[in-house]
Amino acid sequence: MLSCVAEREGAALGYAYAGPFHQRAAYSRCCELSIYLSPAAQKQGLGRRLYEALEARLRDMGFLNLYACIGYPEEEDEYLTRNSAEFHAHLGFRKVGEFHLCGYKFGRWYHMIWMEKLVGEHNSSFSKIY
């Protein structure tokens, strides 16, 4: 796993991390990303800076595909909005899949979407990343 953390005066404001997309060797050039920002740190460009730093490091390591698994409400509510999907789209991710009523939290069922961003050249030469 690879991570980036944003701090201000010793307090964590947010973090982004990447982990394996799938355990099979065929997917070793893909990873799944996630991000968390404290509410006080949102809408200030911090999420973009964290993801850009993480993406650059992943690209340097040879990763080609980035994926994000995002809770997605049919209708926004006090617990879950579509902000995460909009954030990822703004950074160049595109929606590639949707699962209906598959995530249960806050006493409610939510959809889940997968978003993808291709960040490297896909050619026939391949070596595993460890």
Protein Blocks (a to p, Z undefined) as FASTA:
>chain_A
ZZddddeehiafbdcddddfbfbfklmmgccddddddfklgonommmmmmmmmmmmmmmn
opabdcddddddfbacfkbccklmmmmmmnopacfbdcehkbcgehiacddddddddfbd
cdfbdcddZZ
